[in-house]
Amino acid sequence: MKSKKLSFYGILVAIIIIAPFVFPSFSTQLATLWLMIIVAMTWDMTGGQMGYNSLGNIFFYGTGMYVAAVITIAIPFDVGEYNNAFGGGIYKFTDTQYFLGVFLGILGAGLFCSICAVLIGFVTFGLRGPYFAIGTLGVAIAAGELVSNWEWIGGGQGISLPVFPYDLDLGKTFFYFLYAVTGVSLFVFLKWLYSTRFGAAINAIRDDEEKAEAMGIHTLRYKLTTWSMSAFFIGVVGGISAFQLIHFEPLETAYQTINLGIFMVVCVLLGGKGTLWGPIIGAIVFHVFKEVTWNYLLGWQWVALGALIVITVVYFKDGIMGGLMRSKPEWFNSDAENRAQAGADS
């Protein structure tokens, strides 16, 4: 069985590595798929594994974009002057400055968002159920409005970052692998985390927080730690997105609560909350569905998306993984996976 698992993961790694070379015309779509997978897995850390459904995780994505941009610009230039000139081709970045900005910007975005999660969590984790969801959504909406009125970082016109210094196709491949490495690292980390006592503790919080506290679990500490880890990875992909998009705006791109902010939740519901593979499967199915409808049902794509959400919520409450784990239990032998799903069903 162990050899089969190794073979399975080996095949997956091989597919991940060769995908942008076999399908070079779809490098951007493949990179976006990785983005969806990552934000779905991070949302499930709190929403599925811990039982705190957030509608404000997009805050960390947008904040990660701006932090990465500010760090990159601040290395060689004055941020305020740069944004007043709107980039405008006036400011030129050397190759060294660009790649140093990518490295420091992405890392700084993750760390900053992780700190923000702890600070915000001290307030929002006093709320539960729908109040927590609405509270986090309020944070994301407020952040978008504040940033859109902050002229030092571009205000409503947004920020322009330097273009990838080499060939455009090479740039697409570069960003694909940045997303892929982040996604694989997150998967490996979560596979380990959910098998530890920490994973059992956050599942206990999801199942019954009062009983978890009575058992001696410091629930606030676990909640803050989980959300900060989730925010770190969302901030990282936000930073990568900033460089990939080159130019982004606060409301339409960074703090897009009605698009990516909702999509990450739908991916998890579609794949199955509280499972390791559920968010991944859900993100893949959702991304394919979105690409098909956006290309072939133009004008009706939002209707199709709304129908998918309704069907998922009404008829597939446990998602794809939940249905498979009930109908084909012999396919799954991971105690952590089964424990998580059992808690989600209760």
SEPADO-23803 format. One record per atom (N, C-alpha, C): residue in three letters; x, y, z. Coordinates in steps of 0.2 Angstrom, whole numbers, padded with zeros to 4 digits, always signed. Example, Ala and Ser with C-alpha at 12.3 -4.5 7.8 and 13.67 -1.06 7.14 Angstrom:
# residues 2
ala+0066-0028+0039;ala+0062-0022+0039;ala+0066-0016+0039;ser+0064-0011+0035;ser+0068-0005+0036;ser+0064+0000+0039;
END
This chain:
# residues 346
met+0004-0006+0000;met+0000+0000+0000;met+0004+0006+0000;lys+0010+0006+0004;lys+0014+0012+0004;lys+0017+0013-0002;ser+0019+0008-0006;ser+0023+0009-0012;ser+0018+0011-0018;lys+0011+0010-0017;lys+0006+0012-0021;lys+0005+0020-0020;lys+0005+0022-0014;lys+0005+0029-0012;lys+0011+0033-0015;leu+0017+0030-0014;leu+0022+0033-0017;leu+0022+0034-0025;ser+0020+0029-0028;ser+0019+0029-0035;ser+0014+0034-0037;phe+0008+0034-0033;phe+0003+0039-0035;phe+0006+0046-0034;tyr+0009+0048-0029;tyr+0012+0055-0028;tyr+0018+0056-0033;gly+0021+0051-0035;gly+0027+0052-0040;gly+0024+0054-0047;ile+0018+0051-0048;ile+0015+0052-0055;ile+0012+0059-0054;leu+0009+0061-0049;leu+0006+0068-0048;leu+0012+0073-0049;val+0018+0072-0045;val+0023+0077-0046;val+0025+0077-0053;ala+0026+0072-0057;ala+0028+0072-0064;ala+0023+0076-0068;ile+0016+0075-0067;ile+0011+0079-0070;ile+0012+0086-0069;ile+0013+0088-0063;ile+0014+0095-0061;ile+0020+0098-0064;ile+0025+0095-0065;ile+0031+0097-0068;ile+0031+0098-0075;ile+0028+0093-0079;ile+0027+0094-0086;ile+0021+0097-0089;ala+0016+0099-0085;ala+0010+0102-0087;ala+0011+0108-0091;pro+0015+0113-0089;pro+0016+0119-0092;pro+0020+0119-0099;phe+0024+0113-0099;phe+0027+0112-0106;phe+0023+0108-0111;val+0019+0104-0108;val+0014+0100-0113;val+0009+0105-0115;phe+0006+0109-0111;phe+0001+0114-0113;phe+0003+0121-0112;pro+0008+0123-0116;pro+0011+0130-0115;pro+0005+0135-0116;ser+0000+0134-0120;ser-0005+0139-0121;ser-0009+0140-0115;phe-0009+0135-0111;phe-0014+0135-0105;phe-0010+0137-0098;ser-0004+0139-0099;ser+0000+0141-0093;ser-0003+0145-0088;thr-0007+0150-0090;thr-0010+0155-0086;thr-0016+0152-0083;gln-0020+0148-0086;gln-0026+0144-0083;gln-0023+0139-0078;leu-0018+0136-0079;leu-0015+0131-0075;leu-0013+0135-0068;ala-0010+0140-0069;ala-0007+0144-0063;ala-0013+0147-0059;thr-0019+0149-0063;thr-0025+0151-0059;thr-0028+0145-0055;leu-0028+0139-0058;leu-0030+0133-0055;leu-0026+0132-0048;trp-0020+0133-0049;trp-0016+0132-0042;trp-0018+0137-0037;leu-0019+0143-0040;leu-0022+0148-0035;leu-0028+0146-0032;met-0033+0143-0036;met-0039+0141-0033;met-0038+0135-0028;ile-0034+0131-0029;ile-0032+0125-0025;ile-0030+0128-0018;ile-0025+0132-0019;ile-0022+0135-0012;ile-0027+0139-0008;val-0031+0143-0011;val-0035+0147-0007;val-0041+0142-0004;ala-0043+0137-0008;ala-0048+0132-0005;ala-0045+0129+0001;met-0039+0126+0000;met-0036+0122+0006;met-0035+0127+0012;thr-0033+0133+0011;thr-0032+0138+0017;thr-0039+0139+0020;trp-0044+0140+0016;trp-0050+0142+0019;trp-0053+0136+0023;asp-0051+0129+0021;asp-0054+0123+0024;asp-0050+0123+0031;met-0044+0126+0032;met-0041+0125+0038;met-0045+0128+0044;thr-0048+0133+0043;thr-0053+0136+0048;thr-0060+0134+0047;gly-0062+0134+0040;gly-0069+0133+0039;gly-0071+0125+0040;gly-0067+0121+0037;gly-0068+0114+0037;gly-0066+0110+0043;gln-0059+0111+0045;gln-0056+0108+0050;gln-0058+0110+0057;met-0059+0117+0057;met-0060+0120+0064;met-0067+0122+0065;gly-0071+0123+0060;gly-0078+0125+0060;gly-0080+0132+0061;tyr-0075+0136+0059;tyr-0076+0143+0059;tyr-0076+0146+0052;asn-0082+0147+0049;asn-0083+0148+0042;asn-0082+0156+0041;ser-0076+0158+0038;ser-0075+0164+0036;ser-0077+0167+0029;leu-0079+0173+0029;leu-0081+0176+0022;leu-0076+0181+0021;gly-0071+0182+0025;gly-0066+0187+0024;gly-0059+0185+0023;asn-0058+0179+0021;asn-0051+0177+0019;asn-0048+0181+0014;ile-0052+0184+0009;ile-0050+0188+0004;ile-0046+0194+0006;phe-0047+0196+0013;phe-0043+0201+0016;phe-0035+0200+0015;phe-0034+0194+0017;phe-0027+0192+0017;phe-0024+0191+0010;tyr-0028+0189+0005;tyr-0026+0189-0002;tyr-0024+0196-0004;gly-0029+0201-0003;gly-0028+0208-0006;gly-0022+0211-0002;thr-0022+0210+0005;thr-0016+0213+0008;thr-0010+0210+0006;gly-0009+0204+0005;gly-0003+0201+0002;gly-0001+0204-0004;met-0006+0206-0009;met-0004+0209-0015;met-0001+0216-0014;tyr-0004+0220-0009;tyr-0001+0226-0008;tyr+0005+0226-0004;val+0006+0222+0001;val+0012+0222+0004;val+0018+0220+0000;ala+0017+0215-0005;ala+0022+0213-0009;ala+0024+0218-0014;ala+0019+0222-0016;ala+0020+0228-0021;ala+0024+0233-0017;val+0022+0235-0011;val+0026+0240-0008;val+0033+0238-0006;ile+0034+0232-0004;ile+0041+0230-0003;ile+0045+0231-0009;thr+0042+0228-0015;thr+0046+0228-0021;thr+0048+0235-0023;ile+0043+0240-0023;ile+0044+0247-0025;ile+0049+0250-0020;ala+0048+0249-0014;ala+0052+0252-0008;ala+0060+0250-0009;ile+0061+0245-0012;ile+0069+0243-0012;ile+0073+0248-0016;pro+0070+0250-0022;pro+0074+0256-0026;pro+0071+0263-0026;phe+0065+0263-0024;phe+0062+0270-0025;phe+0057+0272-0019;asp+0055+0278-0019;asp+0050+0281-0015;asp+0043+0278-0017;val+0040+0275-0012;val+0033+0272-0014;val+0028+0277-0016;gly+0028+0283-0012;gly+0023+0288-0014;gly+0024+0291-0020;glu+0030+0293-0022;glu+0032+0296-0028;glu+0031+0291-0034;tyr+0032+0285-0033;tyr+0031+0280-0038;tyr+0024+0280-0040;asn+0020+0279-0035;asn+0013+0278-0036;asn+0009+0285-0039;asn+0012+0291-0037;asn+0010+0297-0040;asn+0011+0297-0047;ala+0016+0294-0049;ala+0018+0294-0057;ala+0015+0288-0060;phe+0012+0284-0056;phe+0008+0278-0058;phe+0013+0273-0062;gly+0019+0273-0060;gly+0024+0268-0063;gly+0026+0272-0070;gly+0021+0272-0074;gly+0022+0276-0080;gly+0028+0275-0085;gly+0032+0270-0084;gly+0038+0269-0088;gly+0044+0273-0085;ile+0042+0278-0080;ile+0047+0282-0078;ile+0053+0279-0074;tyr+0050+0274-0070;tyr+0054+0270-0065;tyr+0056+0264-0068;lys+0063+0262-0069;lys+0065+0256-0072;lys+0068+0252-0066;phe+0066+0245-0066;phe+0069+0240-0061;phe+0074+0236-0065;thr+0080+0235-0061;thr+0085+0230-0064;thr+0082+0223-0063;asp+0085+0219-0066;asp+0084+0212-0065;asp+0085+0210-0058;thr+0090+0212-0055;thr+0091+0210-0048;thr+0086+0213-0043;gln+0084+0219-0044;gln+0079+0223-0040;gln+0072+0219-0041;tyr+0071+0217-0047;tyr+0064+0213-0048;tyr+0064+0207-0044;phe+0069+0203-0045;phe+0069+0196-0042;phe+0070+0196-0034;leu+0074+0201-0032;leu+0074+0203-0025;leu+0067+0205-0022;gly+0064+0209-0026;gly+0057+0211-0024;gly+0052+0205-0024;val+0053+0201-0029;val+0048+0195-0029;val+0049+0191-0022;phe+0056+0189-0021;phe+0057+0185-0015;phe+0055+0188-0009;leu+0057+0195-0007;leu+0056+0198-0001;leu+0048+0200-0001;gly+0046+0202-0007;gly+0039+0204-0007;gly+0034+0198-0005;ile+0035+0192-0008;ile+0031+0186-0007;ile+0032+0184+0001;leu+0038+0184+0003;leu+0039+0182+0010;leu+0036+0187+0015;gly+0037+0193+0014;gly+0034+0198+0018;gly+0027+0198+0018;ala+0024+0197+0012;ala+0016+0197+0012;ala+0014+0191+0016;gly+0017+0185+0016;gly+0015+0180+0020;gly+0015+0181+0028;leu+0021+0184+0030;leu+0022+0186+0037;leu+0018+0191+0039;phe+0017+0196+0035;phe+0012+0202+0037;phe+0005+0200+0038;cys+0003+0196+0033;cys-0004+0193+0034;cys-0005+0188+0040;ser+0000+0185+0041;ser+0000+0180+0047;ser-0001+0184+0054;ile+0003+0190+0054;ile+0002+0194+0060;ile-0005+0198+0060;cys-0007+0200+0054;cys-0014+0203+0054;cys-0019+0198+0057;ala-0018+0191+0055;ala-0023+0186+0057;ala-0024+0186+0064;val-0018+0186+0068;val-0018+0186+0075;val-0021+0192+0078;leu-0020+0198+0075;leu-0022+0204+0078;leu-0030+0204+0077;ile-0032+0203+0071;ile-0039+0203+0070;ile-0043+0197+0073;gly-0040+0191+0074;gly-0043+0186+0077;gly-0044+0187+0085;phe-0041+0191+0088;phe-0042+0192+0095;phe-0049+0196+0096;val-0051+0199+0090;val-0058+0202+0090;val-0063+0197+0087;thr-0062+0195+0081;thr-0067+0191+0078;thr-0068+0184+0081;phe-0063+0181+0084;phe-0065+0175+0087;phe-0069+0175+0093;gly-0071+0181+0095;gly-0076+0182+0100;gly-0083+0181+0098;leu-0083+0180+0091;leu-0090+0179+0088;leu-0090+0172+0085;arg-0096+0169+0084;arg-0097+0162+0082;arg-0102+0162+0077;gly-0102+0156+0073;gly-0107+0155+0068;gly-0107+0160+0063;pro-0113+0162+0061;pro-0114+0167+0056;pro-0111+0174+0058;tyr-0111+0175+0064;tyr-0108+0182+0066;tyr-0101+0182+0065;phe-0097+0177+0065;phe-0090+0177+0064;phe-0089+0178+0056;ala-0093+0174+0052;ala-0093+0175+0045;ala-0094+0182+0043;ile-0099+0185+0046;ile-0101+0192+0044;ile-0096+0197+0046;gly-0093+0196+0052;gly-0088+0200+0055;gly-0082+0200+0051;thr-0080+0194+0048;thr-0074+0194+0044;thr-0075+0197+0037;leu-0081+0196+0035;leu-0083+0199+0028;leu-0082+0207+0029;gly-0085+0209+0035;gly-0084+0217+0036;gly-0077+0219+0036;val-0072+0215+0039;val-0065+0217+0039;val-0063+0218+0032;ala-0064+0213+0027;ala-0062+0213+0021;ala-0065+0219+0017;ile-0071+0220+0017;ile-0075+0226+0014;ile-0071+0232+0016;ala-0071+0233+0023;ala-0068+0239+0026;ala-0061+0240+0023;ala-0057+0235+0023;ala-0050+0235+0020;ala-0050+0238+0013;gly-0054+0235+0009;gly-0054+0237+0002;gly-0056+0245+0001;glu-0061+0247+0005;glu-0062+0254+0005;glu-0057+0259+0007;leu-0053+0256+0013;leu-0048+0260+0016;leu-0042+0261+0011;val-0040+0255+0008;val-0035+0255+0003;val-0036+0259-0003;ser-0043+0259-0006;ser-0045+0263-0012;ser-0044+0270-0010;asn-0044+0273-0004;asn-0043+0280-0003;asn-0036+0282+0000;trp-0032+0277+0000;trp-0025+0278+0002;trp-0021+0280-0004;glu-0019+0286-0005;glu-0016+0289-0011;glu-0009+0286-0011;trp-0006+0285-0005;trp+0002+0283-0005;trp+0003+0277-0008;ile-0002+0272-0008;ile-0001+0266-0012;ile-0006+0266-0018;gly-0007+0271-0021;gly-0011+0272-0027;gly-0018+0273-0027;gly-0021+0273-0021;gly-0028+0274-0021;gly-0032+0270-0025;gly-0038+0272-0028;gly-0042+0268-0032;gly-0039+0266-0039;gln-0034+0270-0041;gln-0031+0268-0047;gln-0027+0262-0047;gly-0025+0260-0041;gly-0021+0254-0040;gly-0013+0255-0041;ile-0010+0249-0041;ile-0003+0249-0042;ile+0000+0246-0048;ser+0005+0248-0051;ser+0008+0245-0057;ser+0015+0242-0055;leu+0016+0236-0056;leu+0023+0233-0054;leu+0027+0232-0061;pro+0033+0231-0060;pro+0037+0230-0066;pro+0035+0223-0070;val+0036+0223-0076;val+0035+0217-0080;val+0041+0212-0079;phe+0039+0206-0079;phe+0044+0200-0079;phe+0050+0202-0084;pro+0056+0202-0082;pro+0061+0205-0087;pro+0063+0201-0093;tyr+0061+0195-0093;tyr+0063+0190-0099;tyr+0057+0189-0103;asp+0057+0184-0107;asp+0052+0182-0112;asp+0046+0180-0108;leu+0040+0182-0112;leu+0033+0182-0109;leu+0032+0175-0107;asp+0033+0170-0112;asp+0031+0163-0110;asp+0035+0160-0104;leu+0042+0163-0104;leu+0046+0161-0098;leu+0043+0163-0092;gly+0040+0169-0092;gly+0037+0172-0086;gly+0031+0168-0084;lys+0027+0166-0089;lys+0021+0162-0087;lys+0023+0156-0084;thr+0028+0152-0086;thr+0030+0146-0083;thr+0033+0148-0076;phe+0037+0153-0075;phe+0040+0155-0069;phe+0034+0156-0064;phe+0029+0160-0065;phe+0023+0161-0060;phe+0019+0154-0059;tyr+0019+0150-0064;tyr+0016+0143-0063;tyr+0019+0139-0058;phe+0026+0139-0058;phe+0030+0135-0053;phe+0030+0139-0047;leu+0029+0145-0046;leu+0029+0148-0040;leu+0022+0146-0036;tyr+0017+0146-0040;tyr+0011+0144-0037;tyr+0011+0136-0035;ala+0014+0132-0040;ala+0014+0125-0039;ala+0018+0123-0033;val+0024+0126-0032;val+0028+0125-0026;val+0025+0127-0020;thr+0021+0132-0020;thr+0017+0135-0014;thr+0012+0130-0013;gly+0008+0127-0018;gly+0003+0123-0017;gly+0005+0116-0014;val+0011+0113-0017;val+0013+0107-0015;val+0016+0107-0008;ser+0019+0113-0006;ser+0022+0114+0001;ser+0016+0114+0006;leu+0010+0118+0004;leu+0005+0118+0008;leu+0001+0111+0009;phe+0001+0107+0004;phe-0002+0101+0004;phe+0002+0096+0009;val+0008+0096+0008;val+0013+0092+0012;val+0012+0094+0020;phe+0012+0101+0021;phe+0011+0103+0027;phe+0005+0101+0031;leu-0001+0102+0027;leu-0007+0100+0030;leu-0008+0093+0031;lys-0005+0089+0026;lys-0005+0082+0027;lys-0002+0079+0034;trp+0003+0083+0035;trp+0007+0081+0042;trp+0003+0084+0048;leu+0001+0091+0047;leu-0003+0094+0052;leu-0009+0091+0055;tyr-0013+0088+0050;tyr-0019+0085+0052;tyr-0019+0078+0055;ser-0013+0075+0054;ser-0011+0069+0058;ser-0008+0070+0065;thr-0007+0076+0067;thr-0004+0077+0073;thr-0010+0079+0079;arg-0008+0080+0085;arg-0012+0081+0090;arg-0015+0088+0089;phe-0012+0092+0085;phe-0014+0099+0083;phe-0021+0098+0079;gly-0020+0094+0074;gly-0026+0092+0070;gly-0032+0090+0074;ala-0030+0085+0079;ala-0036+0083+0083;ala-0039+0088+0087;ala-0035+0093+0089;ala-0037+0098+0094;ala-0042+0103+0090;ile-0040+0105+0084;ile-0044+0109+0080;ile-0051+0106+0078;asn-0050+0099+0077;asn-0056+0095+0075;asn-0061+0095+0081;ala-0058+0095+0087;ala-0062+0095+0094;ala-0065+0102+0094;ile-0062+0107+0092;ile-0065+0114+0093;ile-0071+0114+0088;arg-0071+0111+0082;arg-0076+0111+0077;arg-0082+0107+0080;asp-0080+0101+0083;asp-0086+0097+0085;asp-0090+0100+0091;asp-0086+0102+0096;asp-0089+0105+0102;asp-0084+0109+0106;glu-0084+0116+0105;glu-0079+0120+0108;glu-0079+0120+0115;glu-0085+0120+0118;glu-0086+0120+0125;glu-0083+0114+0128;lys-0084+0108+0126;lys-0081+0102+0128;lys-0073+0102+0127;ala-0071+0105+0122;ala-0064+0105+0120;ala-0061+0110+0126;glu-0064+0115+0128;glu-0061+0119+0133;glu-0061+0116+0140;ala-0066+0112+0141;ala-0067+0108+0147;ala-0061+0103+0147;met-0059+0100+0141;met-0054+0095+0141;met-0047+0098+0142;gly-0047+0105+0143;gly-0040+0108+0144;gly-0037+0111+0138;ile-0041+0111+0132;ile-0038+0114+0126;ile-0039+0121+0126;his-0033+0125+0125;his-0033+0132+0124;his-0036+0134+0118;thr-0042+0135+0117;thr-0046+0135+0111;thr-0043+0142+0107;leu-0043+0147+0110;leu-0041+0153+0107;leu-0034+0153+0104;arg-0029+0150+0107;arg-0023+0149+0105;arg-0023+0145+0099;tyr-0027+0139+0099;tyr-0027+0135+0093;tyr-0030+0139+0087;lys-0035+0143+0088;lys-0039+0146+0083;lys-0034+0152+0080;leu-0031+0155+0084;leu-0026+0160+0081;leu-0021+0157+0077;thr-0018+0152+0080;thr-0012+0149+0076;thr-0015+0146+0069;thr-0021+0143+0069;thr-0023+0140+0063;thr-0024+0145+0058;trp-0028+0151+0060;trp-0029+0156+0056;trp-0023+0160+0053;ser-0018+0161+0058;ser-0012+0164+0055;ser-0008+0160+0050;met-0008+0153+0051;met-0005+0149+0046;met-0009+0149+0040;ser-0015+0149+0040;ser-0019+0150+0034;ser-0018+0156+0030;ala-0018+0162+0034;ala-0016+0168+0032;ala-0010+0169+0028;phe-0005+0166+0031;phe+0002+0166+0028;phe+0002+0163+0021;phe-0001+0158+0020;phe-0001+0155+0013;phe-0006+0159+0008;ile-0011+0162+0011;ile-0015+0166+0007;ile-0011+0172+0005;gly-0008+0175+0010;gly-0004+0181+0008;gly+0002+0180+0003;val+0005+0174+0004;val+0010+0172-0001;val+0007+0172-0008;val+0001+0168-0009;val-0002+0168-0016;val-0004+0175-0018;gly-0006+0179-0013;gly-0008+0186-0015;gly-0002+0190-0018;gly+0004+0189-0015;gly+0010+0192-0017;gly+0012+0189-0024;ile+0011+0183-0025;ile+0013+0180-0032;ile+0008+0183-0037;ser+0002+0184-0035;ser-0003+0186-0040;ser-0002+0194-0042;ala+0001+0197-0037;ala+0003+0204-0038;ala+0008+0205-0044;phe+0013+0201-0044;phe+0018+0201-0049;phe+0015+0198-0056;gln+0011+0193-0055;gln+0008+0190-0061;gln+0004+0195-0065;leu-0001+0198-0061;leu-0005+0203-0064;leu-0002+0209-0067;ile+0003+0211-0064;ile+0007+0217-0065;ile+0004+0224-0063;his-0003+0224-0064;his-0007+0230-0062;his-0013+0227-0058;phe-0015+0230-0053;phe-0021+0228-0049;phe-0024+0234-0045;glu-0030+0233-0044;glu-0034+0238-0041;glu-0037+0236-0034;pro-0039+0240-0030;pro-0041+0237-0023;pro-0047+0234-0023;leu-0052+0236-0026;leu-0059+0233-0026;leu-0060+0228-0031;glu-0058+0229-0037;glu-0060+0225-0042;glu-0055+0219-0042;thr-0049+0219-0040;thr-0044+0214-0041;thr-0042+0211-0034;ala-0040+0216-0029;ala-0036+0214-0023;ala-0042+0211-0018;tyr-0046+0215-0016;tyr-0051+0213-0011;tyr-0058+0212-0015;gln-0058+0207-0019;gln-0063+0205-0023;gln-0068+0200-0019;thr-0072+0203-0015;thr-0076+0199-0010;thr-0081+0194-0014;ile-0084+0197-0019;ile-0089+0194-0023;ile-0087+0189-0028;asn-0080+0189-0029;asn-0078+0184-0034;asn-0073+0179-0030;leu-0067+0180-0030;leu-0062+0175-0027;leu-0064+0173-0019;gly-0067+0179-0016;gly-0069+0178-0009;gly-0074+0172-0008;ile-0079+0172-0013;ile-0084+0167-0013;ile-0082+0161-0016;phe-0078+0161-0022;phe-0076+0155-0025;phe-0072+0150-0021;met-0068+0153-0016;met-0064+0148-0012;met-0069+0144-0007;val-0074+0147-0005;val-0079+0144-0001;val-0083+0138-0005;val-0085+0140-0011;val-0088+0136-0016;val-0084+0130-0017;cys-0078+0131-0019;cys-0073+0125-0020;cys-0073+0120-0014;val-0073+0122-0008;val-0073+0118-0002;val-0079+0114-0002;leu-0085+0118-0002;leu-0091+0115-0002;leu-0092+0109-0007;leu-0090+0111-0013;leu-0091+0106-0019;leu-0086+0100-0018;gly-0080+0101-0015;gly-0076+0095-0014;gly-0077+0091-0008;gly-0079+0095-0003;gly-0080+0092+0004;gly-0076+0095+0009;lys-0080+0098+0014;lys-0077+0101+0020;lys-0073+0096+0025;gly-0068+0099+0028;gly-0065+0095+0033;gly-0061+0089+0030;thr-0059+0089+0024;thr-0055+0083+0021;thr-0049+0086+0018;leu-0044+0082+0017;leu-0038+0084+0014;leu-0038+0085+0007;trp-0041+0080+0003;trp-0042+0081-0004;trp-0048+0084-0006;gly-0053+0085-0002;gly-0059+0089-0004;gly-0058+0096-0007;pro-0055+0100-0004;pro-0054+0107-0007;pro-0050+0106-0014;ile-0045+0102-0014;ile-0042+0101-0021;ile-0046+0099-0026;ile-0050+0093-0025;ile-0055+0091-0030;ile-0060+0096-0032;gly-0063+0099-0027;gly-0068+0105-0028;gly-0065+0110-0032;ala-0059+0112-0031;ala-0056+0118-0034;ala-0055+0116-0042;ile-0053+0110-0043;ile-0052+0108-0050;ile-0058+0107-0054;val-0063+0104-0051;val-0070+0104-0054;val-0073+0111-0055;phe-0072+0115-0050;phe-0075+0122-0050;phe-0071+0126-0056;his-0065+0126-0056;his-0061+0129-0061;his-0063+0127-0068;val-0063+0121-0069;val-0065+0118-0076;val-0072+0121-0078;phe-0077+0120-0073;phe-0083+0122-0074;phe-0083+0130-0076;lys-0080+0134-0072;lys-0079+0141-0073;lys-0076+0143-0080;glu-0071+0140-0082;glu-0068+0141-0088;glu-0072+0139-0094;val-0076+0134-0093;val-0080+0131-0099;val-0086+0136-0099;thr-0089+0138-0094;thr-0095+0143-0094;thr-0093+0150-0096;trp-0087+0152-0094;trp-0085+0159-0096;trp-0083+0159-0103;asn-0082+0153-0106;asn-0080+0153-0113;asn-0086+0152-0118;tyr-0091+0147-0116;tyr-0096+0145-0120;tyr-0103+0147-0118;leu-0104+0150-0112;leu-0110+0152-0110;leu-0110+0160-0108;leu-0106+0164-0112;leu-0105+0171-0111;leu-0112+0174-0110;gly-0113+0178-0105;gly-0119+0181-0103;gly-0124+0177-0098;trp-0122+0170-0098;trp-0126+0166-0094;trp-0121+0162-0089;gln-0115+0165-0089;gln-0110+0161-0084;gln-0112+0162-0077;trp-0114+0168-0075;trp-0116+0169-0068;trp-0122+0165-0066;val-0127+0164-0071;val-0133+0159-0069;val-0131+0152-0068;ala-0126+0150-0073;ala-0123+0143-0072;ala-0120+0142-0065;leu-0116+0147-0064;leu-0112+0147-0057;leu-0117+0147-0051;gly-0122+0151-0052;gly-0127+0151-0046;gly-0130+0144-0046;ala-0132+0141-0051;ala-0135+0135-0051;ala-0131+0129-0048;leu-0124+0130-0050;leu-0119+0125-0047;leu-0119+0126-0039;ile-0119+0132-0037;ile-0119+0133-0030;ile-0125+0130-0026;val-0131+0132-0029;val-0137+0129-0026;val-0138+0122-0026;ile-0136+0118-0032;ile-0136+0111-0032;ile-0131+0108-0027;thr-0125+0111-0026;thr-0120+0108-0022;thr-0123+0109-0014;val-0125+0115-0013;val-0128+0116-0006;val-0134+0111-0004;val-0138+0110-0009;val-0145+0107-0008;val-0144+0099-0008;tyr-0140+0097-0013;tyr-0140+0090-0014;tyr-0133+0086-0013;phe-0128+0090-0012;phe-0122+0087-0010;phe-0118+0091-0004;lys-0122+0090+0001;lys-0120+0094+0007;lys-0113+0092+0010;asp-0111+0085+0008;asp-0104+0083+0011;asp-0099+0084+0005;gly-0101+0086-0001;gly-0096+0087-0006;gly-0095+0080-0009;ile-0090+0081-0014;ile-0088+0075-0018;ile-0085+0070-0014;met-0080+0072-0009;met-0076+0068-0005;met-0081+0064+0000;gly-0085+0068+0003;gly-0090+0065+0008;gly-0094+0060+0005;gly-0096+0060-0001;gly-0100+0055-0005;gly-0096+0049-0006;leu-0090+0050-0008;leu-0085+0045-0010;leu-0083+0041-0003;met-0082+0044+0002;met-0080+0041+0008;met-0086+0037+0011;arg-0092+0039+0010;arg-0097+0034+0012;arg-0099+0028+0008;ser-0098+0030+0001;ser-0100+0024-0004;ser-0094+0020-0005;lys-0088+0022-0004;lys-0082+0018-0005;lys-0077+0019+0000;pro-0079+0017+0006;pro-0074+0018+0012;pro-0068+0014+0012;glu-0068+0009+0007;glu-0061+0005+0007;glu-0056+0009+0003;trp-0058+0014+0000;trp-0053+0018-0004;trp-0049+0022+0001;phe-0051+0023+0007;phe-0048+0028+0011;phe-0046+0024+0018;asn-0040+0025+0019;asn-0037+0022+0025;asn-0033+0027+0029;ser-0034+0033+0028;ser-0031+0038+0032;ser-0035+0040+0038;asp-0033+0039+0044;asp-0037+0040+0050;asp-0038+0047+0051;ala-0033+0051+0049;ala-0035+0059+0050;ala-0040+0061+0045;glu-0040+0058+0039;glu-0046+0060+0034;glu-0052+0058+0037;asn-0053+0051+0039;asn-0059+0049+0042;asn-0062+0053+0048;arg-0057+0054+0052;arg-0059+0058+0058;arg-0062+0065+0056;ala-0058+0068+0052;ala-0061+0075+0050;ala-0068+0074+0047;gln-0069+0069+0042;gln-0075+0069+0039;gln-0081+0067+0044;ala-0079+0063+0049;ala-0084+0061+0054;ala-0086+0067+0058;gly-0081+0071+0059;gly-0083+0077+0063;gly-0087+0082+0059;ala-0086+0082+0053;ala-0090+0087+0048;ala-0097+0085+0047;asp-0098+0078+0047;asp-0105+0075+0047;asp-0109+0076+0053;ser-0106+0077+0059;ser-0109+0077+0065;ser-0113+0083+0066;
END
